[in-house]
Amino acid sequence: MIERTCQDCEFRLQDHFQTRRQFINRLGLGFGALGLTSLVGMGLLPALDGLAADDGYAPLAPKQPHFTPKAKRIIHIFASGAPSHIDTWDPKPELDKYDEKKMPGDMGGVAFASPFKFNKMGRSGLPVSEVFPLIGQHVDDLAVIRSMWTDIPDHGAATVMMNTGSLRMVKPSVGSWITYGLGTENQNLPGFVALAVGGVGAENLRSAFLPGAYQGTAVNTADARIDRLIENIKNKYVSLPEQRKQLDLLHQLNEVHAQNLKKDGQLEARLQAYELAYQMQMEATDAFDITKEPKEMQDLYGTNTQQGRQMLIARRLLEKGVRFVQVWHGGWDHHNNLLANLRNKATECDKPIAALLTDLKQKGMLKDTLVIWGGEFGRSPSADGNMQGGTPGRNHNGRAFSLWMAGGGVRGGQAYGATDELGYRAVENKVHIHDLHATVLHLLGFNHEKLTYRYNGRDFRLTDVYGNVVKQVVG
C-alpha cells in the first residue's frame, strides 16, 4: 500500500490510485455535479486525443496573430446537407433551354431548370434567389463565391473536409486552429462553440493533436430552456470556493507527477475540461439567456423559431468574447421535391440571418466579425431519379457549389468565380476548401503557411501543403 499525505486535504492514495490516470478517473466521479458531459455535449470530452497543453494554465489567453487582422471573431453558419447553388446564389438561365431534356456532353441525366426566380438586388445588382428576400437586402455586404469545389461529394467526408481540411487522418477543426492561434477574449466561456439541434459529431469539433483546450463545445439547442440547453451548469452540492480548491489540488498533483513521468494528453484535456466547466458557471447561463434581450430584438430574430434562437445566442456569444461560433442548420439534402423543401429551409434561416447581419452592423461588430454561410458541396443541374411526388430534386455535386462571406474585411457586393453555363462544375477562379481556409486565416491576421503545430516530427497546418488566399474577396 502506498500512503501519501497532501497538505490541502487529508486522505490516502491507496494502491488502486497508484497511477495518475486511475486517480483522476476515480476522483472525477465526484465532479458529476459539474455536468461535464452535458456541458461539452459531443465536443469536448469524447475526443480526448490532444497532446498535453504547453501553454500553462491559460491556453486560451488572447494572442496576437502574424499581422494586423481584419476580423477578430467568426460565425460559421453551416447549411448541412448541401444546398443547391443553382437555386440560391448561382443562376443558370441556360439551363432553362435544356429543361426536361438530356444533358449535353458528359453531364448525364435529364436537365432540371430552377423553379425559382432570381432578382437583382442592392447597389451591386447581384442576383439573389427569391427564397432569400431578406438576406438579399444585405447583398452589398456579401462576397458570393460561386466557384467552390471539394474532393468527395459524400456528406460525412465533405463535412469533415469543410470543418478540418482533411479526409485522411484525424485533424484539428477550423475552430480549434483559430482558438489555438488567437486564444479567446473570455476565459469563462469556451473559445469555440457549436450550436446544433441534436449536437454535432466530435469529428467536426475535435482538437486532434492540438492541446485539448482547443476542442469545440457542442450545445444541443433542441430545447430553449436554459436548464436544458446547459444541464447541471450549477453545482448544488459543492460551493464555488470548494470547487476551486478541488481543481487546484488536481493541478498540483498533476504537476508533481509530471516531474517524473511524461505528460498524459488525455488527462491534461480532462483537467482543462474540468477547469472550463468551473469557469462556465460564472457566465454561461447569462450568455445563453436570450430573454435578457429587448423584445424588439427577439422579434427581429424571430426567437419563436429554432434558427432565430440560435442566431441570437450566437451573437451574444460573440459579443461576450467567444472566438468561433458555428450554427448548424440541417436538412438541405434535397433529392426530391426541391421546390417545396428548399423553400422551406431557406425560409427557416432567411429572417434570422438577415437579423444577424442587421444587428452586427448596428452594434459596429460586422466590420470585425467574419460571417460565413454555406454547405459541404453543391447539387447537380440534372434531376435526381429519386422522385417521390412533387418536383424533382438534385443529386450530389462536389465539382461546384456556392458560399458567401460578409463582414470582417470581406469586399462585399461581388460574385467571385464562375461555374459553366449549366452549373455542373467550377471553371473560373476555382476555390478549393484549402483556399477558403487560407483566406479565413488571412482575414484573422495569419499567414496560413506559418500557423503550424509540431506533431510526430513534422509541422502540421490547417491547409496541409495547399491553399491560396482569395485576394479578390479580401477588402
C-alpha positions in Angstrom: 0.0 0.0 0.0 1.2 3.5 -0.8 0.4 6.3 1.6 1.0 10.0 0.9 -0.3 13.0 2.8 -1.4 16.1 0.9 -1.2 19.5 2.5 -4.6 20.7 1.3 -6.6 17.7 2.3 -6.2 14.6 4.4 -6.8 11.3 2.6 -4.8 8.3 1.5 -3.8 7.4 -2.1 -4.4 3.7 -1.9 -2.7 1.2 -4.1 -5.7 1.4 -6.5 -4.8 5.1 -7.0 -1.2 4.3 -8.0 -1.4 5.8 -11.4 -2.4 9.4 -12.2 -5.0 8.3 -14.7 -6.6 5.9 -12.3 -6.7 8.5 -9.6 -8.3 11.2 -11.8 -10.7 8.8 -13.3 -12.0 7.8 -9.8 -11.8 11.3 -8.3 -13.5 12.7 -11.4 -16.7 10.8 -10.4 -17.1 13.4 -7.7 -17.4 16.1 -10.3 -20.5 14.7 -11.8 -22.5 17.7 -10.5 -20.5 19.9 -12.7 -22.4 18.4 -15.6 -19.4 18.0 -17.8 -21.0 15.5 -20.1 -23.9 17.8 -20.8 -21.7 20.9 -20.9 -19.5 19.7 -23.6 -22.0 17.6 -25.5 -20.1 15.7 -28.1 -17.3 18.2 -28.5 -15.0 18.5 -25.5 -14.7 15.2 -23.7 -15.3 12.3 -26.2 -12.3 13.3 -28.4 -9.6 13.4 -25.7 -6.8 12.8 -28.2 -4.9 16.0 -28.0 -1.4 16.4 -26.6 -0.7 18.0 -23.2 -1.1 21.7 -23.3 2.2 23.5 -23.3 0.6 27.0 -22.7 0.4 26.8 -18.9 -3.0 27.1 -17.1 -4.3 29.7 -19.6 -4.0 28.1 -23.1 -7.0 30.3 -24.2 -5.5 33.6 -23.2 -5.7 36.2 -26.1 -2.8 36.0 -28.5 -1.5 38.2 -31.3 -1.7 37.0 -34.9 1.1 37.4 -37.5 -0.2 40.7 -38.8 -3.0 43.2 -38.1 -6.3 41.3 -38.6 -9.4 42.5 -40.3 -11.6 40.0 -38.4 -11.5 39.2 -34.7 -14.2 36.6 -34.5 -16.1 34.3 -36.8 -19.6 32.9 -37.0 -19.9 30.0 -39.5 -23.5 29.2 -40.5 -23.2 25.6 -41.8 -26.0 24.6 -44.1 -25.6 20.9 -43.5 -26.9 18.7 -46.3 -25.5 20.7 -49.2 -27.9 23.4 -50.6 -28.3 23.7 -54.3 -26.1 26.6 -55.7 -28.2 26.7 -58.8 -31.3 27.6 -56.9 -29.8 30.0 -54.4 -26.7 32.0 -55.4 -25.7 30.9 -58.9 -28.5 31.5 -61.5 -28.3 29.5 -64.7 -30.7 30.8 -67.4 -29.1 28.5 -70.0 -30.4 25.5 -68.0 -34.0 26.6 -68.9 -33.2 25.7 -72.6 -32.5 22.1 -71.6 -35.3 21.6 -69.1 -36.6 18.0 -69.2 -34.1 17.2 -72.0 -31.0 15.1 -71.9 -28.0 17.0 -70.5 -25.3 17.8 -73.0 -21.8 16.2 -73.1 -20.6 14.0 -70.3 -23.0 15.5 -67.7 -25.6 12.8 -68.0 -29.2 12.8 -66.8 -32.2 15.0 -67.6 -31.9 18.7 -67.1 -33.9 20.3 -64.3 -34.2 24.1 -64.6 -34.5 26.0 -61.4 -38.1 26.6 -60.3 -37.1 29.8 -58.6 -36.7 33.3 -60.0 -33.6 35.4 -59.3 -33.8 39.2 -58.6 -31.0 41.7 -58.9 -30.7 43.4 -55.5 -28.7 46.1 -53.8 -26.5 48.7 -55.4 -24.3 46.0 -56.8 -27.2 44.3 -58.6 -26.2 40.8 -57.6 -28.8 38.2 -58.5 -30.4 36.6 -55.5 -32.9 33.7 -55.4 -36.4 34.6 -54.5 -36.1 32.3 -51.5 -33.8 34.8 -49.7 -35.7 38.1 -49.9 -34.3 39.4 -46.6 -30.7 38.2 -46.9 -30.8 39.7 -50.3 -31.3 43.2 -48.8 -27.7 42.7 -47.4 -26.2 41.6 -50.7 -23.9 44.6 -50.9 -22.1 43.2 -47.8 -21.8 39.7 -49.3 -19.0 38.2 -51.3 -20.6 35.2 -53.1 -18.0 32.6 -54.1 -19.6 30.7 -57.0 -16.6 28.5 -57.8 -16.2 26.4 -54.7 -15.4 22.7 -55.1 -14.5 19.8 -52.9 -12.9 16.4 -53.2 -15.6 13.8 -52.4 -19.4 14.6 -52.6 -20.3 12.4 -49.7 -22.0 14.1 -46.7 -19.8 12.7 -44.0 -16.5 13.1 -45.8 -17.3 16.5 -47.2 -18.5 17.8 -43.9 -15.3 16.7 -42.2 -13.3 18.2 -45.1 -15.1 21.6 -44.6 -14.5 21.5 -40.9 -11.0 20.2 -40.7 -9.4 20.4 -44.2 -8.7 16.7 -44.2 -10.2 13.5 -45.5 -7.4 11.0 -44.5 -6.2 11.5 -40.9 -7.8 13.0 -37.9 -7.0 16.7 -38.0 -8.0 19.7 -35.8 -11.1 21.5 -36.7 -11.0 25.1 -38.1 -12.4 26.4 -34.8 -9.6 24.6 -32.9 -6.9 26.1 -35.1 -8.3 29.5 -34.7 -8.5 29.3 -30.9 -5.0 27.8 -30.9 -3.8 30.8 -32.9 -5.8 33.6 -31.2 -7.0 32.3 -27.9 -10.3 33.8 -26.7 -11.4 37.0 -25.1 -13.4 35.5 -22.3 -11.9 32.8 -20.1 -15.3 32.0 -18.6 -16.6 30.6 -21.8 -15.2 28.2 -24.4 -13.3 29.7 -27.3 -15.1 27.5 -29.8 -18.9 26.7 -29.6 -21.1 24.8 -32.0 -24.9 25.3 -31.7 -26.9 22.5 -33.2 -30.2 20.6 -32.8 -29.2 17.2 -31.5 -25.5 18.0 -31.2 -22.5 17.7 -33.5 -20.3 14.8 -34.3 -17.0 15.0 -32.4 -15.0 14.5 -35.7 -16.0 18.1 -36.7 -15.1 19.7 -33.4 -12.0 17.9 -32.1 -8.6 19.4 -31.5 -6.9 16.1 -32.6 -3.2 16.6 -31.9 -3.6 20.2 -30.7 -3.9 20.6 -26.9 -7.3 19.5 -25.6 -8.2 23.1 -24.5 -8.9 23.9 -28.2 -11.6 21.4 -28.7 -15.1 22.6 -29.6 -18.0 22.6 -27.2 -21.3 21.4 -28.7 -24.5 22.8 -27.3 -27.8 21.0 -28.2 -30.3 23.7 -28.9 -33.3 21.4 -29.3 -34.7 22.8 -26.0 -35.0 26.6 -25.5 -35.0 26.4 -21.7 -31.6 27.4 -20.2 -31.5 24.5 -17.7 -31.9 22.1 -20.7 -29.5 24.0 -23.0 -26.7 23.5 -20.4 -27.8 20.9 -18.0 -26.3 20.8 -14.5 -24.5 24.1 -15.0 -24.7 24.9 -11.3 -23.2 22.5 -8.7 -25.9 22.0 -6.0 -23.6 20.2 -3.6 -20.3 21.9 -3.6 -19.7 25.7 -3.3 -17.6 27.6 -5.8 -14.7 28.1 -3.3 -14.6 24.3 -2.6 -14.7 23.5 -6.3 -11.8 25.9 -6.8 -9.8 24.1 -4.1 -10.5 20.7 -5.7 -9.4 21.9 -9.1 -6.2 23.5 -7.6 -5.4 20.2 -5.9 -5.8 18.3 -9.2 -3.5 20.7 -10.9 -0.9 20.4 -8.1 -1.0 16.6 -8.2 -0.7 16.6 -11.9 2.3 18.9 -11.9 4.1 16.9 -9.2 3.5 13.6 -11.1 4.6 15.2 -14.4 8.0 15.8 -13.0 8.6 12.1 -13.0 6.5 10.8 -15.9 5.7 12.1 -19.4 2.5 14.2 -19.5 -0.6 12.4 -20.5 -2.6 14.2 -23.2 -6.0 12.7 -22.3 -5.5 13.6 -18.6 -4.5 17.1 -19.5 -7.5 17.6 -21.7 -9.8 16.3 -19.0 -8.3 18.7 -16.4 -8.9 21.5 -18.9 -12.5 20.4 -19.3 -13.0 20.5 -15.5 -11.5 23.9 -15.4 -13.7 25.2 -18.2 -16.8 23.7 -16.6 -16.0 25.5 -13.4 -15.4 28.8 -15.2 -18.7 28.4 -17.2 -20.7 28.5 -14.0 -19.8 32.2 -13.8 -21.1 33.3 -17.2 -22.7 30.6 -19.4 -26.2 31.0 -18.1 -26.2 34.7 -18.9 -24.7 34.2 -22.3 -27.4 31.7 -23.4 -30.4 33.5 -21.9 -32.0 35.4 -24.8 -34.9 36.5 -22.6 -32.5 39.3 -21.4 -32.7 40.8 -24.9 -35.2 43.5 -25.6 -38.5 42.3 -27.1 -37.8 44.2 -30.3 -34.5 42.3 -30.7 -36.2 39.0 -30.1 -38.8 39.9 -32.7 -36.1 40.9 -35.1 -34.5 37.5 -35.0 -37.8 35.6 -34.6 -36.9 33.7 -31.5 -40.1 31.7 -31.7 -38.1 29.6 -34.3 -35.1 27.4 -33.8 -32.9 29.3 -36.1 -33.9 32.7 -34.6 -32.9 31.5 -31.2 -29.6 30.0 -32.4 -28.6 33.2 -34.3 -29.4 35.4 -31.3 -27.4 33.1 -28.9 -24.6 33.2 -31.4 -24.5 37.0 -31.4 -24.5 37.0 -27.6 -21.6 34.6 -27.5 -19.6 36.6 -30.0 -20.3 39.8 -28.0 -19.1 38.1 -24.8 -15.8 37.2 -26.4 -16.2 33.7 -27.8 -13.8 33.5 -30.8 -15.5 31.0 -33.1 -19.2 30.1 -33.2 -20.8 27.6 -35.5 -24.5 27.5 -36.1 -25.6 24.2 -37.7 -28.7 24.3 -39.9 -29.5 20.8 -41.3 -32.0 19.5 -43.8 -30.5 20.8 -47.1 -30.2 17.3 -48.8 -33.0 17.7 -51.4 -33.1 14.7 -53.6 -36.8 15.2 -54.3 -39.5 17.9 -54.2 -36.9 20.6 -54.2 -39.5 23.3 -54.9 -41.1 22.9 -51.5 -38.2 21.5 -49.5 -35.6 24.1 -50.4 -38.1 27.0 -50.0 -38.9 25.7 -46.5 -35.3 25.5 -45.5 -34.5 29.0 -46.9 -37.5 30.4 -45.1 -36.2 29.0 -41.8 -33.0 30.9 -41.9 -33.7 33.9 -44.1 -35.1 36.2 -41.4 -32.6 35.1 -38.6 -29.5 35.6 -40.8 -30.8 38.9 -42.1 -31.4 39.9 -38.5 -27.9 38.8 -37.5 -26.3 41.0 -40.3 -28.5 44.0 -39.3 -27.7 43.5 -35.6 -24.0 43.2 -36.1 -23.9 46.2 -38.3 -25.9 48.4 -35.8 -23.6 47.3 -33.0 -20.5 48.1 -35.1 -19.4 44.5 -34.9 -19.8 43.5 -38.6 -16.6 45.2 -39.6 -14.5 42.8 -37.5 -16.8 39.8 -37.4 -16.5 37.4 -40.3 -19.8 35.7 -41.2 -19.7 32.6 -43.4 -22.7 30.7 -44.9 -22.6 27.5 -47.0 -22.7 23.7 -47.1 -20.3 20.9 -47.8 -20.9 20.6 -51.6 -23.3 21.6 -54.3 -26.1 19.9 -56.4 -26.4 18.6 -59.9 -28.1 20.6 -62.7 -29.9 17.4 -63.7 -33.0 15.9 -62.0 -32.4 13.3 -59.3 -34.0 10.0 -60.4 -35.3 9.5 -56.8 -38.6 11.4 -57.4 -41.2 10.8 -54.8 -44.0 13.1 -55.9 -43.9 16.8 -56.5 -41.0 18.4 -58.3 -37.7 16.6 -58.7 -34.7 17.2 -56.6 -31.0 17.3 -57.3 -28.1 14.8 -56.6 -24.8 15.5 -55.0 -22.2 17.5 -56.9 -18.7 18.2 -55.5 -17.5 19.9 -58.6 -19.3 23.1 -57.9 -21.1 25.0 -55.1 -21.6 28.4 -53.7 -20.7 30.0 -50.4 -20.9 33.6 -49.2 -18.9 35.6 -46.7 -19.6 39.0 -45.1 -18.0 41.5 -42.7 -14.6 41.0 -41.2 -12.6 42.6 -44.1 -14.6 41.0 -46.9 -15.2 43.1 -50.0 -19.0 42.8 -50.4 -21.3 43.3 -53.4 -19.5 40.9 -55.6 -19.7 37.4 -57.1 -16.3 35.7 -57.4 -15.6 32.8 -59.7 -18.0 31.0 -62.0 -19.3 27.6 -63.0 -20.1 26.5 -66.5 -23.3 27.7 -68.2 -25.3 24.9 -66.6 -23.7 24.9 -63.1 -22.1 21.5 -63.4 -18.5 22.4 -62.5 -16.5 25.3 -61.4 -14.5 26.7 -64.3 -13.3 30.2 -63.5 -11.2 31.2 -60.4 -11.8 27.8 -58.7 -11.7 27.9 -54.9 -11.0 24.7 -53.1 -11.7 24.2 -49.3 -8.0 24.7 -48.6 -8.2 28.1 -50.4 -11.2 29.1 -48.3 -9.4 28.2 -45.1 -6.3 30.1 -46.2 -8.5 33.1 -46.8 -10.2 32.8 -43.5 -6.9 32.7 -41.6 -5.6 35.7 -43.6 -8.6 37.8 -42.5 -7.8 36.8 -39.0 -4.2 38.0 -39.4 -2.4 34.7 -40.1 -0.1 33.5 -42.8 -1.7 30.1 -43.2 1.7 28.6 -44.0 3.1 29.7 -40.7 0.3 28.8 -38.3 1.7 25.4 -37.5 1.9 22.8 -34.8 4.7 20.2 -34.5 3.4 16.6 -34.1 5.1 13.3 -34.7 8.2 15.1 -36.0 6.6 17.4 -38.6 4.8 20.7 -38.7 1.1 20.5 -39.5 -1.2 23.3 -40.6 -4.9 23.7 -41.4 -4.3 23.9 -45.1 -1.8 21.0 -45.2 0.6 21.8 -48.1 -2.0 23.6 -50.2 -4.2 26.7 -50.2 -4.1 30.2 -51.7 -5.6 33.3 -50.3 -8.5 34.6 -52.5 -7.2 38.1 -52.6 -10.1 39.5 -54.6 -12.5 38.7 -51.8 -10.4 40.4 -49.1 -11.3 44.1 -48.8 
